[in-house]
Amino acid sequence: MTGRSVLVVNSGSSSFKYQLIDMAAERVLASGLVERIGQAQGAAAHTVRFAAGPGEPAPAIADETHRRETEIPDHTAGFRVMLDAFAAHGPALDADALAAVGHRVVHGGARFFEPTVVNDLVEINIDELSVLAPLHNPGALQGIRAARAAFPHVPHVAVFDTAFHQTLPPAAYTYAIDREIAQAHRVRRYGFHGTSHKYVSEAAARHLGRPLAELRQIVFHLGNGASVTAVDGGRSVETSMGMTPLEGLVMGTRSGDIDPAVLFQLARRADLTIADLDRLLNTRSGLKGLAGVSDMRDVQERRAAGDEAAQLAFDVYVHRLRAYAGAYLAQLGGVDVISFTAGVGENSPDVRAAALATLGFAGVEIDAARNAAAARGEIAVISTDASRVTVLVVPTDEELEIARQSLAAAS
């Protein structure tokens, strides 16, 4: 390593993932997961990666994963476990080898609109924004503090999921509620998955050899969490997730859009508390609520076997995708590129075909053979040669995007 490596950390309340990326070749050197932090027995897995970078010959050595179970009382101890794994199994990791440590932070509110070098004031701001993301920002902050203690002389950069959506116009981010209440409590649309939407929209432009500034794009990030973004000239102008990641598309366990009065009705008639309603919409809804399973692969398997609940879940899921596709076509005044990414988007030809089946009027034509043959891990065109809109499958790489932004901010 030459001092051009970036350690990317994605920290939650009881675990954190990491990747060490050689930025000269944009190649992952090592990755790992430290989990069950604060429990009686913690666990860690460290993988030394031998995958080739772009233009490099395939390696002769297979990746190696090393596992360990030990007590991990907090994130600081977790970082010691990670550093021990680097020391024992490689590659060598020291401050001189690192250009930056990049941290994924879910919510940057309206304060952070670009990757930000972390200092004590930034930590305070991330902490204050925890009110908007109580399940995410506190864990990210613990990871940042542990990492700054481990590497005190390396720049630490916070990359916010919400930052890409700071270009939303007021008409897109404003909710039609009492203005003073909204301002007092920071109620507005923020959007999420911004790192992925940015990466995919830029990768699509590069793949097509077309200037990003000239393209109108719709990006579907379809995983257990799902969102769609309208990207005009590289700028987010509309996105489906709102003040929280609950709004928008049907997801694995989240409801997405729902009439707010449903909650009033359930509170009055079913005696559900605010906590009950929170759990209902975030963990017992979406595909899980409709079909009993949260994974689209399981829904598809049950649907193929004739399960009516699974069929309905699939239909509701697709109906919402089509609704947003049509809305964003109108907002953009037409579209040049539609991309699918993340677990469902990259791996479900049926979802891709069904989502776009009604868009022939807009010039969208899917090639069934190309759609079925799209290879996992590679960018693929799945539209016909005659299609006026190019449809792509684009594997996302949020860690690489975080590393790129962190390196630029730290330089």
C-alpha positions in Angstrom: 0.0 0.0 0.0 1.2 3.5 -0.8 -0.9 5.8 1.4 -3.7 5.7 -1.1 -5.8 3.2 0.8 -9.1 4.1 2.4 -10.7 2.2 5.3 -14.5 2.3 4.9 -16.5 1.8 8.1 -20.3 1.2 8.2 -21.2 1.1 11.9 -24.4 0.2 13.6 -25.4 0.0 17.2 -24.1 -3.6 17.8 -21.9 -4.2 14.8 -19.8 -2.7 12.1 -18.6 -3.7 8.6 -15.4 -2.6 7.0 -13.5 -2.6 3.8 -9.9 -1.7 3.1 -9.7 -0.4 -0.5 -6.6 0.3 -2.5 -7.6 3.4 -4.4 -4.9 3.2 -7.0 -6.6 0.1 -8.4 -9.9 0.6 -6.7 -9.5 -2.9 -5.4 -10.8 -4.3 -2.1 -7.8 -5.7 -0.1 -9.7 -6.9 3.0 -13.2 -6.8 4.4 -14.8 -7.8 7.6 -17.7 -7.8 10.1 -17.5 -7.3 13.8 -20.9 -8.1 15.4 -22.7 -8.9 18.6 -21.0 -5.9 20.3 -22.1 -5.6 23.9 -23.4 -9.1 24.1 -22.0 -12.0 26.2 -20.0 -13.3 23.2 -18.9 -11.1 20.2 -17.9 -12.4 16.8 -15.7 -11.2 14.0 -14.9 -12.3 10.5 -11.9 -10.9 8.5 -11.5 -11.7 4.8 -8.3 -11.1 3.0 -9.4 -10.4 -0.6 -7.4 -11.5 -3.6 -9.9 -10.4 -6.3 -8.3 -8.6 -9.2 -8.9 -5.0 -9.8 -9.9 -3.4 -13.2 -7.5 -4.6 -15.9 -5.6 -6.9 -13.5 -5.1 -10.6 -14.2 -7.2 -13.0 -12.1 -5.3 -14.1 -8.9 -4.3 -17.7 -8.3 -5.1 -17.5 -4.6 -8.6 -17.8 -3.2 -9.9 -15.3 -0.6 -9.3 -16.3 3.0 -11.7 -15.7 5.8 -10.6 -15.9 9.5 -13.2 -16.0 12.3 -12.9 -15.2 15.9 -15.3 -15.2 18.9 -14.4 -13.1 21.9 -15.9 -10.6 24.3 -16.5 -7.2 22.5 -18.0 -4.9 25.1 -18.0 -1.7 22.9 -17.0 -0.3 19.6 -13.5 0.6 20.8 -12.9 -3.0 21.7 -14.4 -4.0 18.3 -11.8 -1.8 16.6 -9.0 -3.6 18.5 -10.4 -6.9 17.3 -10.3 -5.6 13.7 -6.7 -4.3 14.1 -5.7 -7.6 15.6 -7.1 -9.3 12.5 -5.2 -7.1 10.2 -2.0 -7.7 12.2 -2.4 -11.5 12.2 -3.7 -12.1 8.7 -2.9 -9.1 6.7 -2.7 -6.9 4.8 -0.5 -4.7 6.9 -2.5 -1.7 8.2 -1.0 1.3 9.8 -1.7 5.0 9.7 1.0 5.7 7.1 -0.9 3.3 4.7 -4.2 5.2 5.1 -5.2 8.3 3.2 -8.5 8.4 5.0 -11.1 6.5 7.0 -14.5 6.9 5.5 -17.7 6.5 7.6 -21.2 5.9 6.3 -23.7 8.1 8.2 -27.4 7.7 7.4 -28.7 11.1 8.3 -27.1 14.4 7.7 -30.3 16.5 7.9 -30.1 19.8 6.0 -26.7 20.5 7.6 -24.4 18.2 5.5 -24.6 18.3 1.7 -21.1 16.9 0.9 -18.5 14.5 2.4 -17.2 16.2 5.6 -13.9 15.8 7.4 -14.8 14.9 11.0 -13.9 17.0 13.9 -15.5 17.4 17.4 -18.1 19.9 16.1 -19.1 17.4 13.3 -19.5 14.7 15.9 -21.8 17.0 17.9 -23.9 17.7 14.8 -24.2 14.0 14.0 -25.3 13.4 17.6 -27.9 16.1 17.4 -29.3 14.7 14.2 -29.9 11.3 15.9 -33.4 12.6 16.6 -34.1 12.1 12.9 -32.4 8.7 12.7 -32.4 7.2 16.2 -31.7 3.7 14.9 -28.7 4.7 12.8 -26.8 7.8 13.7 -25.9 6.8 17.3 -24.2 3.6 16.0 -22.4 5.6 13.3 -21.2 8.0 15.9 -19.8 5.2 18.1 -17.9 3.9 15.1 -16.5 7.3 14.3 -15.3 7.8 17.9 -13.7 4.4 18.1 -12.0 4.9 14.7 -10.7 8.4 15.6 -9.2 6.9 18.7 -7.6 4.1 16.7 -6.3 6.4 14.0 -5.9 9.8 15.6 -3.7 11.3 12.9 -5.6 10.0 9.8 -8.4 12.2 8.3 -11.8 10.8 9.1 -14.6 11.6 6.6 -18.4 11.3 7.1 -20.3 10.5 4.0 -24.1 11.0 4.4 -26.8 8.9 2.8 -28.9 12.1 2.6 -26.3 14.3 1.0 -27.0 13.5 -2.7 -30.5 14.6 -2.2 -29.7 18.1 -0.9 -30.3 19.2 -4.5 -34.0 18.5 -4.2 -36.0 21.6 -5.0 -38.3 23.0 -2.3 -41.4 21.8 -4.1 -40.0 18.2 -3.8 -38.8 18.3 -0.2 -41.6 20.3 1.4 -44.5 18.5 3.1 -47.8 20.4 3.1 -48.3 20.7 6.8 -48.2 23.8 9.1 -45.0 25.6 8.2 -44.0 26.7 11.7 -44.4 23.1 13.1 -42.5 21.7 10.2 -39.6 24.2 10.6 -39.5 23.7 14.4 -39.2 20.0 14.1 -37.2 19.8 10.9 -40.0 17.9 9.1 -39.2 17.7 5.4 -38.1 15.1 2.8 -34.4 14.2 3.1 -34.1 11.0 1.0 -31.8 8.1 1.5 -29.6 5.6 -0.4 -28.0 8.7 -1.8 -24.5 7.2 -2.0 -25.9 4.3 -4.1 -28.0 6.6 -6.4 -25.0 8.8 -7.0 -22.7 5.8 -7.8 -25.2 4.1 -10.1 -26.2 7.2 -12.1 -22.5 8.1 -12.7 -21.6 4.5 -13.5 -24.5 4.4 -16.1 -23.2 7.5 -17.8 -19.7 6.2 -18.0 -20.9 2.8 -19.3 -22.9 4.5 -22.1 -20.1 7.0 -22.9 -22.5 9.9 -22.5 -22.1 13.1 -20.5 -23.8 12.8 -17.1 -25.0 16.4 -17.4 -27.1 15.5 -20.5 -28.9 12.5 -19.0 -32.3 12.2 -17.4 -32.2 9.1 -15.3 -34.4 7.0 -13.0 -32.6 4.8 -10.6 -34.3 2.0 -8.7 -32.4 0.8 -5.7 -34.3 -2.3 -4.8 -33.1 -4.2 -1.8 -34.7 -5.0 1.6 -34.9 -1.2 1.8 -35.9 0.3 -1.5 -36.0 3.7 -3.1 -36.2 5.4 -6.5 -34.6 8.6 -7.5 -35.1 11.0 -10.5 -31.6 12.2 -11.5 -31.4 15.2 -13.9 -28.0 16.0 -15.1 -26.4 14.2 -12.2 -28.5 16.0 -9.6 -31.2 14.4 -7.5 -34.5 16.2 -8.2 -37.0 13.8 -6.7 -36.7 10.7 -4.5 -39.2 8.3 -2.8 -37.9 8.1 0.7 -38.9 11.0 2.9 -38.0 12.4 6.4 -37.2 8.7 7.2 -36.5 5.6 5.1 -40.1 4.5 5.7 -41.8 6.4 2.9 -42.1 5.4 -0.7 -41.8 1.9 -2.2 -43.0 -1.3 -0.8 -40.0 -2.9 1.0 -39.0 -6.1 2.7 -40.6 -5.2 6.0 -41.6 -1.5 5.6 -44.9 -0.4 4.3 -43.8 2.5 2.2 -46.6 5.0 1.3 -49.7 4.7 3.4 -52.6 7.0 4.3 -51.6 8.6 7.6 -55.2 8.3 8.8 -54.7 4.5 8.9 -52.5 5.1 12.0 -55.2 7.2 13.7 -57.8 4.5 13.0 -55.5 1.7 14.4 -54.7 3.8 17.5 -58.4 4.3 18.2 -59.9 1.0 17.2 -57.0 -1.5 17.8 -55.5 0.3 20.8 -52.1 0.4 19.2 -49.5 2.7 20.8 -47.0 4.9 18.9 -44.4 2.2 19.5 -46.8 -0.5 18.2 -47.4 1.5 15.1 -43.7 2.1 14.6 -43.0 -1.6 14.7 -46.0 -2.4 12.5 -44.9 -0.1 9.7 -41.1 -0.8 9.9 -40.9 -4.5 10.8 -44.3 -6.2 10.1 -45.3 -4.6 6.8 -44.1 -4.7 3.2 -43.5 -8.1 1.7 -43.4 -9.5 5.2 -46.8 -8.2 6.1 -48.4 -9.3 2.8 -46.7 -12.7 2.1 -45.2 -13.7 5.5 -41.6 -13.5 4.1 -39.5 -10.4 3.5 -37.1 -11.7 0.9 -38.2 -11.3 -2.7 -36.7 -14.7 -3.6 -39.0 -16.4 -1.2 -41.9 -14.4 -2.5 -41.1 -15.5 -6.0 -40.7 -19.1 -5.0 -44.1 -19.1 -3.2 -45.7 -17.2 -6.1 -44.5 -19.9 -8.6 -46.1 -22.5 -6.3 -49.4 -20.8 -6.6 -49.5 -19.0 -3.2 -52.1 -16.2 -3.6 -50.7 -14.1 -0.8 -47.3 -14.1 -2.5 -48.9 -13.2 -5.8 -50.7 -10.3 -4.2 -47.4 -9.1 -2.5 -45.6 -9.2 -5.9 -48.4 -7.3 -7.6 -48.6 -4.6 -4.9 -44.8 -4.3 -5.0 -44.8 -3.9 -8.8 -47.8 -1.5 -8.8 -45.9 0.9 -6.6 -42.8 0.7 -8.8 -44.9 1.6 -11.9 -46.6 4.5 -10.0 -43.2 6.0 -9.2 -41.8 5.4 -12.7 -44.7 7.2 -14.2 -44.5 10.1 -11.7 -40.8 10.6 -12.3 -41.2 10.4 -16.1 -43.5 13.4 -15.7 -41.2 15.2 -13.3 -38.2 14.8 -15.7 -40.2 15.5 -18.8 -39.0 12.1 -20.3 -36.1 9.8 -19.4 -33.0 8.6 -21.2 -31.8 5.9 -18.8 -33.5 3.7 -16.3 -31.2 1.6 -14.0 -31.9 -1.2 -11.5 -29.5 -1.9 -8.6 -29.2 -3.6 -5.2 -30.3 -7.2 -4.3 -33.7 -7.3 -6.0 -32.9 -4.9 -8.7 -29.7 -6.7 -9.8 -31.1 -10.3 -9.4 -34.8 -10.4 -10.3 -35.6 -10.3 -14.0 -39.3 -10.7 -13.2 -39.4 -7.6 -11.1 -37.5 -5.6 -13.7 -39.7 -6.7 -16.6 -43.0 -6.2 -14.6 -42.0 -2.8 -13.4 -41.5 -1.5 -16.9 -44.1 -3.5 -18.7 -46.5 -0.6 -19.1 -43.9 2.0 -20.3 -44.0 1.2 -24.0 -45.7 4.6 -24.5 -42.5 6.3 -23.2 -40.2 4.3 -25.5 -39.2 1.6 -23.1 -38.7 -1.8 -24.6 -37.1 -4.7 -22.6 -35.3 -7.4 -24.4 -36.5 -10.6 -22.6 -33.3 -12.6 -23.4 -31.0 -9.8 -22.3 -33.0 -9.3 -19.1 -32.8 -13.0 -18.3 -29.1 -13.3 -19.1 -27.9 -10.2 -17.1 -24.9 -11.4 -15.2 -24.6 -10.7 -11.6 -21.8 -8.2 -10.8 -21.6 -6.7 -14.3 -23.3 -3.7 -15.9 -25.8 -5.0 -18.5 -28.1 -3.4 -21.0 -31.4 -5.1 -20.9 -33.4 -2.9 -23.3 -33.8 -3.6 -27.0 -31.7 -1.9 -29.6 -34.8 -0.1 -30.8 -35.7 1.2 -27.3 -35.7 5.0 -27.0 -34.8 4.5 -23.3 -31.7 2.6 -22.3 -32.5 0.2 -19.4 -29.5 -1.1 -17.4 -28.7 -3.4 -14.5 -25.9 -1.6 -12.6 -24.3 -3.3 -9.5 -24.0 -0.7 -6.8 -20.8 -0.3 -4.8 -21.6 2.1 -1.9 -18.3 1.3 -0.2 -16.2 2.3 -3.2 -18.3 5.5 -3.6 -17.7 6.3 0.1 -14.0 5.6 -0.4 -13.8 7.9 -3.5 -15.6 10.7 -1.7 -13.5 10.3 1.5 -10.2 10.4 -0.5 -11.3 13.6 -2.3 -12.4 15.3 0.9 -9.2 14.3 2.7 -6.9 15.4 -0.1 
